[in-house]
Amino acid sequence: MNNSIVREIFSKKMLVLFVLGFSSGLPFLLTGGTLKLWLARENVDLSTIGHFGWVGMSYSLKFLWAPLLDRFNLLGLGRRRSWMMLSQLMLVLGLVFLGFLSPQQNLSLIAFVCIGVAFFSATQDIAIDAYRRELLEDSELGLGTTMGMYGYRIAMLVSGGIGVSLVGVEGWNLTWGQLYWLMAALMGLGFLTALLAPEPDVNPDHQPKTLMAAVVGPFQEFLRRDGALVVLLFVFLFKLGDALGGAMLNPFYVQMGYSNVDIGFIAKTVGLSSSLLGLLLGGIIIIKLGIYRSLWIFGVLQALSTAGFALITFTGPEKWALACTVVFEDISAGMGNAAFVAFIASICNRRYTATQFAILSSIATLGRNFFSGFSGDMVKVLDWANFFFVCGLIALPGLLMLFLMRRYQSEPLSEQ
């Protein structure tokens, strides 16, 4: 590897983005997959577990308050750093409070607190996405985005893999509450980084002068484009099947008979390595084939890998079946994420990057967060195998949207 690239990777700027990516990824599973695993271990009804998917609706609605982050500077600490620090402080408090609760006694209160945690997690994401874009030069965007995504994935390993595998294990005997307290302590890394990091130097002329300008401008600019609604529908559909299937994976592992150690090591740790490999492969393939063709290839692989979880229903709790399915799914998802994020970034107007990125990423997660609430009911009606087959088929409309999308491109996506 070129020495200049190595120096750039380990520069202060990239390390800051890596830690902020870690801070962004840490809360996600604590109101998602890890929470559902906790509820499944406490024998909470599957339909109720599925309904907990709705606590993450903040990730799909964050565009509603994203203009506030563009417009206001809290406490004179800078537009980006101030919102990051406020969100991180609230996340620490929320995770500590969750550690005191029990699903058998405080299920409704857990849901309420998780909604708050998801809200401040989504707010942190808005601030970090904007910070990263404003901190980096155009030539640094690829590496900076990758460093953030790697930090995000490693945080998911910590909160969904390593942490989960220590719960109830002899020698550690970590409780679910103590796991949430440990994650709250790790959130402190993001707070310290935001406190010490520099505020991006932004041209004042590029900042909205009024709240109305911050709210209306991004929507107005995007909706005036030819084919804007087609693009929005594609963003909504592309990862819907993959996300819907993923919403019930942890309860699925529990019902198939896998232990916490199996889930933590194979599904999370090996899965993380596979997703990082997928990100790398995705980036290389995008360079070679362009975004448009990559979306086609990765979309097909995502659909097949989602349907592939049905294999485990025929093999039973065999470790090899779990490993093969998880590796295929995470490599495919990693490649799909690389192409999808590149596509979203490519269509954001630089004057409104924060809000437009929030709009598009909110739409992308809307289907996951809304329809995942019905995923437990789907499993009851369909059984596990048919559930994953249906989720694979749900990916097809998103792929077909690529035909329509290309009509509205002045030139192929791969050339933009």
N, C-alpha and C positions, 0 to 999 in steps of 0.2 A: 504494500500500500504506500502511496506517495506520502512523504513526510509532511508536506503542507496540509494534506487532508487529515492526517493524524493530529496535527497541531490544532486544526480547526475543530475537530470533533471534541477535543479536550480543552477548548477555549472556555473562558468564563461564561461567555454568552450561551454556548451550547449546554454547558452544565446547568445553568439557570433554567433553561427550557426543559431539560431532562427532569429536574426536580419538580418543576411546575407541572409537567406531564404526569409525574408520579402523584402529586397532590390532586390532580384532576381525576385520575383513575381510581384512587383509593375508595371514595364513598360509593361509587357506582354499584358494585356488587353487594354492598352492605344494606342497600334497600332493594336489591334484586336477587341474584342467584344465591348468595350466602344467606340472606334472610329467608328465602324459600326453603333452603336446606334445613335451617334451624326450625322452621315451622313444621316441615315434614317429619323431623326427628321427634317433635312434640305431638305428633299424630293429629295435626290440624287438618280439617277436611280439604280434599283436593280442590274443590270449587272455591273455597275461601282462599287457598294459597294462590289460585289463579287470579282472583280478584285483587290480590296484593300487587299485581302487575300495574294497576292503575295509580299506585303511589308515585310512579315515575313519570306521570304526565307532565311534570314540570319541564322535562327535557324536550317535550314536544311543543310546549307553550312559551318557551323562553324568549321567543321573538317579541312577545308582548311587552316585556320590560327591558329588552336589550337597548332601546333608545335612551333609557335613563343612564346607562353606563357610558354611552357616547356623549351625553350632554353634561353630566354633573361630575364634579371633582369633590369627593368627600374629605373633609378635614384637612384639605390642602396637601394631601399625600400623593396627588397625581391621580388622573382618571382611572388608570388601569390598576396600579398598586393598591389604591384605597379600597376598590371594590373586591379585589382578591383577598385582602387582609380581613375585611369585614365578613366575607363569605366563609373563610377558613376558620375564623373565631367561632362563628355560629355552628359550623360543622363539628368542631371539637365539642362544644357544649351539647349538641344533639346526640352525638355518638356516646358520650359519657352517660347521658340520661337513658338511652336505650339499654345500656348495660345493666341498669337497675330493674328492668322490666322482665316479665315472664309471659310467654304466649298463652299459658293456661289461665292466667289471672288478669292480664292487661292487654288483651289482643287489640281492642279498639284504640287504646292509648298508643300502642306500638304503631298502628296504622297512621294515627295523627302525627306522631313525632317523625315517622319516616317520610311523610309528605313534606314536612319542614326541612328535613335533611336533603331530600331530593331537590327542593326549591333552591336552597343555598348551594348545592352541588352544581345545579344548572347555571346559577348566577356566576359561580366561580369559572365554569367553562366559558361563558361569554367573555369574561374579563381576560382569561388566559389566551383564548383564540385571538382577541384583539391585540393583546400585548405582544404575542409572537409575531403577528403580521407587521406591527409598527416597529418592533425592535430590529427586524431582519432586513437586510438589503435583498433585492430581487434575486441575486446570485446565491443567497444563503437560504432561500425558502425551502428548497428540497431537503437539505441536511437538517435544518432547524425543525421542520415538520416531522421528519423521521425521528429525531431525538425526543421530541414531545410524545410521539406515539409509542416509542420504546419505553419511556418512563411510565406512560399510561398502562401498557401491558404488564410491566413488572409490578405495578401497584395492584393490578387485578390478580396476579399470581399471589401476592402477599395477602390480600383480603379474601380471596376465593380459593386459594390452593394451600399455601403453607399454613396460614392461620386455621383453616378448616381442618387440616390433617392433624393439628395439635389438640383439637377439642376432644376431651375424654380419653386421650391416649395415656397409657400408664407411663409415669415418669414426668409428664407435663401436667396432665389432669386439668387442662384449661377449660373453663366453663364458657358458654356462649357469651355471657355478660362480660367476662374478662377479655374475651376476644375483641369485643367492641371497645372496651377501654384501651386496649393496646393499639387499635387502629386510630383512636382519638389522639393518642400520644404521637403517633407517626404523622398525623395531620399537622403537627407542630413544625415539621420540616418545611412544609409549604409556606407557613406563616413567616418563619424566619427568612426564607429565601425572598419572599415578596417584600419583607421589611428592608433587606439589605440590597436588593437588586435595583438597578437604575430605572427611572421612568423613561420610556421612549421619547425621543425628541421629535415632535410632530409639528408640522406647519400649522399655525393657528387658523389659517384660511381654510384648512381642510376639516376643521371641527365645526359641528353645527352650532349656530349662534342662538337658536331657540329650540325648545323641546318640540315644537311643531315641525321644524325642519328636520330634526333627528328622527321623528316618527314617520312623516310623510315621504321624505326624499327617497329612502331605499325602496319602498314599495312602488312609488310612482315610476322610478327609473326602470325597475325590473318588469313591471306589468306593461310598459310601453313597448317591450321587445316583441318581435314576431315569434309566435309559438311559445310564449311565456307559460301558458296554462298546460301545454303539452309537456314542457320541461318539468313543471311542478308535479304533474301526475307521475312522470317517470321516477322522480326523486322519491315520491311516496311509495311506489310499488317495487322498486328494484330489490330491496333487501327485506321485503315484508315476510316472505315465506321462511327465509333463513332466521329472521328475528323471532317469528312466532314459534318455530320449532325450538329455538334456544331458550324460550321463556320457561319451559317445563323440564329442562334437562336434569336439574338437580333432584326434583321429586321422582323423575324417571329412574335415575341411578339408584335412589333409595328403594323404590319398589322392585327393581330388578335384583336387589340383594347385595349391592356393592357397599363396602365399608367406607367410613370417613377417610381412612388412609388411602384406599383405592381411588376414591374420588379426588382427594387432595393431590395425590402424586400423578395418577394417569390423566384424569380429566382436566386438571388445572395446570400442574407443573409441566408435564409432557405437552399438554395442549398449548401452553404459553410458548414453548420452544417452537412448536409447529407454526403458530401464528406469526412469530417473528420471522421464521423462514418464509412464510407466505408473503409477508410484507416485502421482504428482500426480493423474492422472485417476482412479485407483482411489479415492483419498481423497475426491475430489469426488463420485463416483458413489455411494460408500457413504453419504455424508451425504444424498444425494437418495433412494436406493432402499433403504437399509438393508443389513445384512450378509447376510441370507439370500438375497435376490434377486441381490445382487452376486456371491455365491459361485456361483450358477447361471450367470450371464452370463460371468464370468471363467473358470469351469471349462470351458465350451464353447470359448471362444477359446483357452485353453491347449491343448486337445486338437487343434484345427485347426492351430494354429501349430507344434506338434510334428510332426504329419504333413506340414506344409508343407516340411520340409527335404528330402523326397523330390524336390522340384522340381529341386534342384541336380544330382541324379543324371541328369536328362534334359538339362539345359542345359550341363553341364560347368562348368569354373572361370570362369564369367562373373561379373564383379564386381557387376553389377546384380542378378543372381539371389541372390547372397550378401547384398547389402544389403537387398533386399526381404524376404527370409526372416528375417534377423536382426532387423530393425526390428519386424516383425509379432510374432515370438516374444518379444522383450524387452518390448515394450509389454504384451502379454498376460500375461507372467510377472510384470511389475511390478504390474499391477492385481490379479492373483491373490494375490501376496504381501501386498499391502496389506489385502485382505479376510481372508486366512487368519491373518495376525498379529493383526488386530483381533479375529477370532473367538477365537483362543487366549487373548488378554489378557482378553476378556470373560468367560471361564469359569474364570479362576484366582481362587481364594479369596485375599484380600489377606493373610491371616495366613501363607499358605504360598506366596507369589508366586514366590520363587526356585526352590523345588523343583518346584512344579507346572508352572511354565513350562518347566523343564528336562525334566520327564517328557513333556509334550506335544510339545515341539520334538524330543525324542529319538525319539518314536514317529513323528513326521512325517518324520524323516530315515532311519529304520530301513530302509524299503523301498529308498530310493535307495542307501544304503551297502551293503546286503546284495545286492540283485539286480543292482546295477551291476557287481558282480564277474563276472557271467555275460554282460555286455553284448557283450564281444568275441566270445564263442562264438555269441551270437544273430546278430551281423552275419555271421559265417561261414556260418551255416545259412540265414539269410533273405535276404541281400544288404542293401545300405544302404537302398534304397527301402522294401522290405518291413519292415525294422527300424523305420523311423520311422512307417510306417502302424500297425504293431502297438503302438508306444508311444502313439500317439494313441488307439487303442481301449482301452488299459489305463486311460485316464482315466475311462471310462464308469461303472465300478462306484462310484467316489467320488462322481460326480454323483448316481447313484441313491440313495446313502446319505442324501442331503439329504431325501428323502421320509420315511425312517425317523426322522431326527434331529428333524424338526419335531414329531413325536408327543410327544417327551419335553421339549419346551419349554413352560413354563407360559405363555409368551407368545412371539410371533414374535421371532426374533433381532434383527430390525431395530428392535424397540422396547425391547430390553434396555439 
